[in-house]
Amino acid sequence: DQQVKQNSPSLSVQEGRISILNCDYTNSMFDYFLWYKKYPAEGPTFLISISSIKDKNEDGRFTVFLNKSAKHLSLHIVPSQPGDSAVYFCAASEWNNNDMRFGAGTRLTVKP
Amino acid sequence: ETGVTQSPTHLIKTRGQQVTLRCSSQSGHNTVSWYQQALGQGPQFIFQYYREEENGRGNFPPRFSGLQFPNYSSELNVNALELDDSALYLCASSGGGSGGPPYNEQFFGPGTRLTVL
């Protein structure tokens, strides 16, 4: 069963604009959420995380928003840069559980 | 500081065979997690090892087994290979005390691409 879903397989934005990547989850026990970025031929790289006690976490150009009632989180990248072009994975887990669930990923392309 | 390395890069096996994949964790990390990433999907958690003991397992059959060595490197063994085992196998290391969060300390290797014919 897919407990973490990224319904957009791909997203294309213009350099300098905002990129918004979305993620939905079904398991209400999840209380820790992460975003990873993956370039071709490399492993995923941690980007940003948020725990369920917060609704927003910001790190430079990257902000993650969590809406617990809607079981939805999003990653905002502002401004988008061509180097941000990669596959972005959303992941979720329970705080004391090592079984981290990933979405299928969204391929972001930032055009110069 | 050496990152997470995995070997081999690519591997081709036939159905019914056995395979061993290897992972060297990042220096100072005592926890290793293994993931299977099928084409077009996100990584799926197989299991985690912390200080040479299995510390959590995902929904994978017993023919998926692992080891962690005193130097914290790790092996993933898969017996009786099936066609559906074809995937990218990712290893991630972290220094989390009991093997749990914070996951932001989890560093992934580049993966081993396994093809089962």
Interface residues (C-beta under 8 A of the other chain):
Chain A: V4 Q6 Y32 L34 Y36 A41 E42 G43 P44 T45 F46 S49 F89 A91 S93 W95 N96 N97 N98 D99 M100 R101 F102 G103 A104 G105
Chain B: V4 S33 Y35 G40 Q41 G42 P43 Q44 F45 Q48 N55 G56 R57 G58 L90 A92 G99 G100 P101 P102 Y103 N104 Q106 F107 F108 G109 P110 G111
